[in-house]
Amino acid sequence: MGLTSLKELKHLTEQERAALEEFVARVRESHEGEITCITLFGSKARGDFDEESDLDLLMVVERPNGQLWDDVVAIEMDLMLKYDVVISSLIMSYGNYEWHRQHRAPLYRNVEKEGVELWTSTPRPS
């Protein structure tokens, strides 16, 4: 992945940083055992955003389920109201993500090239 720290993204506003930090904390609190990683990607990760850009997140999980989806949407809505930012999460199963990786699908290539890992269940090898 590209950058490995939220602190390296100097172009994010204080509200965006706070929203991302709180998003990760709240999702981990309720679903940590289910989540493999949470990665920021897209224009906010690359730095070529405009005023309409949102915070694109990829969440890789063991098995997506209805409760996880509902909780993530509720957290996104709460943070949108609290910080005036829009978070758009893509929740993908680990198996689906591996398929994208094996086939070098465009989404995988973009996440690998520009993604900023916000949290992972296991450290990546250096």
C-alpha positions as CSV (number, residue, x, y, z in Angstrom):
1,M,0.0,0.0,0.0
2,G,1.0,3.6,-0.4
3,L,1.1,5.6,2.8
4,T,0.8,3.7,6.1
5,S,-0.3,6.5,8.4
6,L,-3.2,8.8,8.7
7,K,-0.7,11.4,10.1
8,E,1.0,11.5,6.7
9,L,-2.1,12.8,5.0
10,K,-1.5,16.5,5.7
11,H,-4.4,17.5,3.4
12,L,-7.1,16.0,5.6
13,T,-9.0,18.4,7.8
14,E,-9.2,18.0,11.6
15,Q,-12.8,16.9,11.2
16,E,-11.9,14.3,8.6
17,R,-9.1,12.9,10.8
18,A,-11.4,12.8,13.9
19,A,-14.2,11.1,11.9
20,L,-11.8,8.5,10.6
21,E,-10.3,7.8,14.0
22,E,-13.7,7.6,15.6
23,F,-15.1,5.4,12.8
24,V,-12.3,2.9,13.3
25,A,-12.6,2.9,17.1
26,R,-16.4,2.4,17.0
27,V,-16.3,-0.4,14.3
28,R,-13.5,-2.2,16.2
29,E,-15.4,-1.9,19.4
30,S,-18.5,-3.7,18.1
31,H,-17.0,-6.0,15.4
32,E,-13.2,-6.3,15.9
33,G,-13.2,-10.1,15.6
34,E,-14.9,-9.9,12.2
35,I,-12.7,-7.2,10.5
36,T,-9.4,-8.0,8.7
37,C,-8.6,-4.4,7.8
38,I,-9.9,-0.9,7.2
39,T,-8.3,1.1,4.4
40,L,-8.8,4.7,3.2
41,F,-8.6,4.9,-0.6
42,G,-9.7,7.2,-3.4
43,S,-9.2,10.9,-3.9
44,K,-8.8,11.7,-0.2
45,A,-6.0,9.1,0.1
46,R,-4.4,10.3,-3.1
47,G,-4.8,14.0,-2.3
48,D,-6.5,15.0,-5.6
49,F,-9.9,15.6,-4.1
50,D,-12.4,18.4,-4.5
51,E,-15.1,19.9,-2.2
52,E,-17.6,17.1,-3.1
53,S,-15.2,14.3,-2.3
54,D,-16.0,11.8,0.4
55,L,-13.9,9.5,2.6
56,D,-13.8,6.2,0.8
57,L,-13.2,3.2,3.0
58,L,-12.6,-0.5,2.2
59,M,-13.5,-2.8,5.1
60,V,-12.4,-6.4,4.5
61,V,-14.3,-8.7,6.8
62,E,-14.4,-12.5,7.4
63,R,-18.1,-12.7,6.6
64,P,-20.3,-9.7,5.8
65,N,-23.6,-9.9,7.8
66,G,-26.7,-7.7,8.2
67,Q,-25.8,-6.5,11.7
68,L,-22.3,-5.3,10.5
69,W,-23.9,-3.5,7.6
70,D,-26.5,-1.8,9.8
71,D,-23.9,-0.8,12.4
72,V,-21.5,0.7,9.8
73,V,-24.3,2.7,8.2
74,A,-25.4,4.0,11.6
75,I,-21.8,5.0,12.5
76,E,-21.4,6.7,9.1
77,M,-24.6,8.7,9.6
78,D,-23.7,9.6,13.2
79,L,-20.2,10.8,12.1
80,M,-21.6,12.7,9.2
81,L,-23.8,14.7,11.5
82,K,-21.1,15.1,14.2
83,Y,-18.2,16.1,11.9
84,D,-19.9,17.3,8.6
85,V,-18.0,14.7,6.5
86,V,-19.3,11.9,4.3
87,I,-17.9,8.4,4.8
88,S,-18.6,5.8,2.1
89,S,-17.7,2.3,3.2
90,L,-17.3,-0.7,0.9
91,I,-17.6,-3.9,2.9
92,M,-16.0,-6.9,1.2
93,S,-15.5,-10.4,2.4
94,Y,-12.0,-11.7,2.7
95,G,-12.7,-14.2,0.0
96,N,-14.0,-11.6,-2.4
97,Y,-10.9,-9.4,-1.7
98,E,-8.6,-12.3,-2.4
99,W,-10.4,-12.8,-5.7
100,H,-9.7,-9.2,-6.6
101,R,-6.1,-9.6,-5.5
102,Q,-5.5,-12.7,-7.6
103,H,-7.1,-11.2,-10.7
104,R,-5.4,-7.8,-10.2
105,A,-8.8,-6.2,-10.5
106,P,-8.9,-2.4,-10.8
107,L,-10.3,-1.9,-7.2
108,Y,-7.5,-4.0,-5.8
109,R,-4.8,-2.2,-7.8
110,N,-6.2,1.2,-6.7
111,V,-6.3,0.2,-3.0
112,E,-2.8,-1.3,-3.2
113,K,-1.4,1.8,-5.0
114,E,-3.1,4.6,-3.0
115,G,-4.6,3.0,0.1
116,V,-3.8,4.1,3.6
117,E,-4.3,1.3,6.1
118,L,-6.2,2.7,9.1
119,W,-6.3,-0.6,11.0
120,T,-5.4,-4.2,10.4
121,S,-6.0,-7.3,12.6
122,T,-2.5,-8.5,11.9
123,P,0.6,-6.4,11.0
124,R,1.7,-6.5,7.4
125,P,5.2,-7.9,6.8
126,S,7.8,-5.1,6.3
